């Protein structure tokens, strides 16, 4: 089953509903930065996101420096933002 890219109106509506996420400035993706008390807390969060990613079969692009985790979500199969990204962002926010 093909994954469809979100339309401009769908993108605006969903982005408004995703607390803390913003459109990336350089590509069709959403991104968010998470700050934690220390490296261990950031690493624990990344472990929980990794388990979600496996469950959703949708893996984020991310980086970690000390207490900061930056996550970007895009759907390569759709060549941009899709409902898979929205669902993953919602699941991450629920952590």
N, C-alpha and C positions, 0 to 999 in steps of 0.2 A: 504494500500500500504506500502510495506516494505521500510525502509530507508537504503540506502547502504553506507557502510563505504568507504571513499576515498582511492584510491590506493596510493602507495608511490609517484608516479610521479604526480598524481593529487594534492596531498598534497603539494608538493614542488612548483608546478606552482601557486596554489592558495595562498599559504603563501607569495610568492614573490609579489603578487598583493595586499596584505592586509597591508597597511601602519600601522606600530606600533605593529602588532601582532606577537607573537612568539610561537613556540611549547613549551608546558609545559615540564619540565624536568622529571616529575614523572608519566606522564600518557598521553594518546592519546587525547589531548585537545590543544586549542590555548588560549593564555592569553595576556592581556594587562593591563598596569597600567595607569590610568588617574590622573593628578594633577590639582587642581583648586586653585583659590585665597583663598577660605575659605570653611567652612562647608556648608553654604547655597548654594553656587554654586555647590558643589559636590552633595548635596541632590537634587537640581533641575535637574542635569544631570541624577541621578538615577531615578527620576520620569519619565523623557522622555524615558529612556531605558525600564522602566517597561511597558510603553504604547506600545513601539515597541514589546516587548516580548509577550504581549497579542495579538497584531496584527499578529505576526509571529507564534504564538503558540509554541514558543521556548524560554525557560527561562534560563537565565545565572546563573552561580554560581558566587557570588560576595561578596565582603566585603568592608566596608567603615571605615576609621579612619580619622577623621577630614576632611582634604582637598584631601584625596586620595581614589580613587575607583579602586579596582582590580577586573577584570572580567575574568572568564574562560568559554569557550564554548566547549561543547562536546555533542554528541548525544547518550544518553543512549540506545535508541532503536537500534542503529547501533553498540553499544559497541565501540565507538570511534568517530573520526572526520568525518563529512558528509557535504554535500552541505548546509544543514540547518545551520550549524555553520558559513560557509563562508558567506551566505546571511545575517545572523544576524550581523556578524562582519562588513560587508559593511554598513548595516543600522546604526549601532552604530557609525561608522566612519563619516557617513553623518551628524550626529548631530553636 
